[in-house]
Every structure is written in structure tokens, then in C-alpha cells.
Amino acid sequence: MKPIDEKHIAEPGLGVLDITGGDEDTVRAVMAALEERWATSGISPVRRDPGEPGARARVYADVLRPGRETS
């Protein structure tokens, strides 16, 4: 993943979340839950690093704006 610098999160309420889970389904479930709570970059590609356990993804979130509404 690309490094994070101050330009990525220059405004209050913006955050970058690196998610690591045991498998792809877990990481996708976490991204979906975050998307319901905050405005996020959505469900991003999940990746695995050879020789390392778990799966990873990065999500950008605006914690000041609500996410999608659930019925």
C-alpha cells in the first residue's frame, strides 16, 4: 500500500484506515460496517501479501458525514 502523508488527511474528520483480518470475508465485512457508519471510499480491493497471514485493505473515511442509510 502507498504511504500516507499529511495531504491525504489535511481536513478535520478525514481518516485513513488500514484493515487487517484473518480472511477476505472478514475484511469486507468490516469495510461494509464502516460504510454504514461514515462516508467512506467504499469496499476496496482486498489483498494478501505472500508469506504473511491475513488479508488487508485500506479505506478512506469522512467521520463527520454519515454513511448510507439502512432500512
C-alpha positions as a Python dict, from the first residue, in 0.01 Angstrom:
ca = {
    (1, 'M'): (0, 0, 0),
    (2, 'K'): (109, 355, -63),
    (3, 'P'): (239, 553, 233),
    (4, 'I'): (1, 803, 395),
    (5, 'D'): (109, 1166, 420),
    (6, 'E'): (-49, 1480, 563),
    (7, 'K'): (-205, 1576, 228),
    (8, 'H'): (-432, 1272, 247),
    (9, 'I'): (-585, 1383, 576),
    (10, 'A'): (-546, 1760, 568),
    (11, 'E'): (-906, 1827, 678),
    (12, 'P'): (-1061, 1752, 1018),
    (13, 'G'): (-1274, 1439, 1014),
    (14, 'L'): (-1087, 1261, 735),
    (15, 'G'): (-914, 937, 821),
    (16, 'V'): (-727, 654, 657),
    (17, 'L'): (-796, 308, 796),
    (18, 'D'): (-573, 11, 722),
    (19, 'I'): (-776, -301, 795),
    (20, 'T'): (-621, -641, 858),
    (21, 'G'): (-825, -956, 913),
    (22, 'G'): (-788, -1330, 910),
    (23, 'D'): (-953, -1365, 569),
    (24, 'E'): (-1106, -1166, 283),
    (25, 'D'): (-1465, -1208, 405),
    (26, 'T'): (-1380, -1059, 744),
    (27, 'V'): (-1206, -758, 589),
    (28, 'R'): (-1501, -698, 353),
    (29, 'A'): (-1746, -721, 645),
    (30, 'V'): (-1550, -456, 838),
    (31, 'M'): (-1546, -225, 533),
    (32, 'A'): (-1922, -271, 488),
    (33, 'A'): (-1986, -185, 856),
    (34, 'L'): (-1770, 127, 831),
    (35, 'E'): (-1956, 231, 514),
    (36, 'E'): (-2285, 222, 705),
    (37, 'R'): (-2148, 447, 982),
    (38, 'W'): (-1944, 703, 783),
    (39, 'A'): (-1897, 827, 428),
    (40, 'T'): (-1611, 606, 304),
    (41, 'S'): (-1429, 526, -16),
    (42, 'G'): (-1635, 206, -29),
    (43, 'I'): (-1530, -155, -36),
    (44, 'S'): (-1180, -154, -178),
    (45, 'P'): (-982, -447, -316),
    (46, 'V'): (-858, -691, -54),
    (47, 'R'): (-501, -811, -86),
    (48, 'R'): (-280, -1076, 63),
    (49, 'D'): (96, -1047, 97),
    (50, 'P'): (280, -1370, 8),
    (51, 'G'): (415, -1545, 315),
    (52, 'E'): (215, -1326, 557),
    (53, 'P'): (-105, -1434, 731),
    (54, 'G'): (-430, -1246, 685),
    (55, 'A'): (-581, -1010, 433),
    (56, 'R'): (-555, -631, 410),
    (57, 'A'): (-743, -333, 269),
    (58, 'R'): (-737, 46, 301),
    (59, 'V'): (-1044, 266, 346),
    (60, 'Y'): (-1067, 645, 345),
    (61, 'A'): (-1340, 779, 575),
    (62, 'D'): (-1505, 1112, 647),
    (63, 'V'): (-1619, 1065, 1005),
    (64, 'L'): (-1811, 1394, 1003),
    (65, 'R'): (-2057, 1279, 733),
    (66, 'P'): (-2296, 991, 788),
    (67, 'G'): (-2275, 682, 572),
    (68, 'R'): (-2551, 522, 374),
    (69, 'E'): (-2879, 468, 548),
    (70, 'T'): (-3003, 118, 611),
    (71, 'S'): (-3369, 27, 608),
}
